[in-house]
Amino acid sequence: MSDKTSTQKSSRLKLDKIAIIGAGPGGLAAAIALRNIGFNVQVYEKAKEFRPAGTGLGLAPNGLNCLEAIAPGIVAALKSSGCQVHQTALKNIHGETIRANTSQFLEKYGQPLLTVWWWRLQQTLASRLPSDIIHLNHHCIGFKQNDHGVEIYFDGGKTVYADLLIGADGVNSVIRETLTGEGKPKYIGSMCWRAVIEYHHELFNSHDLIFIQGNQQFMYLLNVGKGYTSWITRKLWPNYSLSQTADEVKSRILDELTGWTETFRAIVAATPAEQIWEGPICDRPPLNCWSRGRVTLLGDAAHPMAPAMGQGANTTFEDAYELQASFSRASSLAAALTSYEKSRIERTQIIQTRSAVSEMRYYKPNRQTTNNDDFQNWLYGYKPSVDSKGTGDS
């Protein structure tokens, strides 16, 4: 970020401090976006340190275009640390290719499909921010607000005061829970196991994305760059239960993959048990309002969705861009939040609903993919306005 960009002040809306809860990709992207228009942003993260974590993600043109508008040059950095997908292939559990499709994203939408490791994405975004605005070991437990500001509470008795609070703290958002009181996320009947390891899989080329269809179960294999592979397997599991130990997690997956070709089982076998994440796939019902007073939501906290369409991170980066655009134009906080919600809620409601339906379709035998060009163009063709810095009047 240039000095000019970092000191450029919004000509209308004045906020002394914005606090963001969550230093995942969404929170960091929002921090970059709001700093672009001159706001003092502080990010609070419950983790005690940044460490390798998370899964492989697919960054699609809609998300990449918004990221590039917020942080010029970042797509090139992600290309060098991740993988540009040239082909997607559907295989059966014996490793036989059912069909393969060449990726058309770049030609159609101006950006490729990139597969990256969540952790590397987080680190790339964090590198665009001053380290002293990211506060680790801050586990938010709630907040109170009035007309003048928000008092934010953290585990251990820490308290922070801000003019605006943005909850970017994921599907289990404390900020959303405090705003809505709606309870826990809803399990949608799909269990997930995943890991990222240094591994070369013999059944796919380095620029392939592989989907393996089983019996009410499937697996993804993603090259996430620099010799690392992300494997993700999900299974229809109406009444889930979590394993008691890491070794039990690994044994459970290998049992579920009985009958699959040994090359698919081998990547699980090669993964240290303690590195495997096991958990339920959850979402929440769409909200008609994300903001109340001086508090708003972003990303999975606002619109958690099933991962079937790979739009969680991408729609989060759309949020961050539209937050920047809305705050650059508004003369009041209420107007900024109204504009932000108007630009985001209807679109994300549609994607949330379709993602839940698509997740269940994965488990149907002889699943057929349907090409809906109008929907794909609407989804992937989403681009920032020409006023990409959000600093003009419109």
Secondary structure by P-SEA (a helix, b strand, c coil): ccccccccccccccccbbbbccccaaaaaaaaaaaaaccbbbbbbcccccccccccccccaaaaaaaaaaccaaaaaaaaacccccbbbbbcccccccccccccccccccccbbbbbaaaaaaaaaaaccccccccccccccccccccbbbbbcccbbbbbccbbbcccccccaaaaaaccccccccccbbbbccccccccccccccbbbbbbccccbbbbbbccccbbbbbbbccccbbbbbccaaaaaaaaaaaaccccaaaaaaaaacccccbbbbbbcccccccccccccccccccccbbbbcccccaaaaaaaaaaaaaaaaaccccaaaaaaaaaaacaaaaaaaaaaaaaaaaacccccbbbbbcaaaaaaaaaccccccccccccc
